[in-house]
Amino acid sequence: MSLLLLLAACTSATPGEDSPTQTELRDEYPLDGEDSYPESVAWDPEGRAFYTSSLDRGDVTKILADGMTSTFYAGKNDHPWVTVGLEVDSTRRRLWVCASVFDGSAAGELWMINLDNGSLIQSLTLGGARTDASCTDVFLDSDGIAYVTDRENPDVYRVNAETGSAEILVEDPLLDAALVGLNGVAITPDGKNLLVTKYLDATLADRLFTLTSADGSWTEAALTSEDLEEGGVTGLTAAEGSLYGANGHAVEYSLGIDPDTDFWIRKLKE
């Protein structure tokens, strides 16, 4: 049994209110099976549930605040899909899922899943932007436009669900894969900067890149093992003014090595 460590604030009713007391979030939630490999995690504040992807099973797991766990979406069987990045659109009641295949038999896809019943609403291929595109992580802006990183190519894609179109937003040699390539993606709260991480580049450090929208220039900062205590940032999310990263042991999975530490979500930057 693998463990997903969730760092989250406990939620309860406001003193004096006549509403039922909610279950407080636990410090730790176990994930059944040694094949969990949760590359990403997302939180739905309305449903009070966590969702995790799986590099091994290619499905999506739902974990309620009280610890009840179930398979939320079993995945597609037309290709050997793995599920990677996740993003919750709580307002529109959608879960966005990055899905890829490692054998090159299909371009990466974005799956849009109904948060209320677990049904697949739409599959959006990235093949229109690049025939060999992979889908690694996804972030939604306030308009519901998706931004997607590609671990195999130095590209960031912009995807419009209404039109079903995917286009290359950024292509830059700085983002070329060394050992793994691009992973986490986020946009700063002011909407002016796009943040992406490169997972284990040639220096064996994780690196954070910032695209400033005004001039398109890149700035770069290294996230070293000293900063993270453990290397391997596989996902990013902005939460209450802080930047959080998740470790899904992607390298160990790809090498067939059992991870020697727990999976975790951890604050990276204030």
Buried (B, 14 or more C-beta within 10 A) or exposed (E): EBBBBBBBEEEEEEEEEEEEEEBEBBEEBBBEEEEBBBBBBBBBEEBBBBBBBBBBBBBBBBBBBEEEBEBBBEBBEEBBBBBBBBBBBBEEBBBBBBBBBEEEEBBBBBBBBBBEEBEEBEBBBBBBBBEEBBBBBBBBEEEBBBBBBBBBBBBBBBBBBEEEEBEBBBBBEEBBBEEBBBBBBBBBEEEEBBBBBBBBBEEEBBBBBBBEEEEEEBEEEEBEEEBBEEBBBBBBBBEEEEBBBBBBBBBBBEEEEEBEEEBBBBEBBE
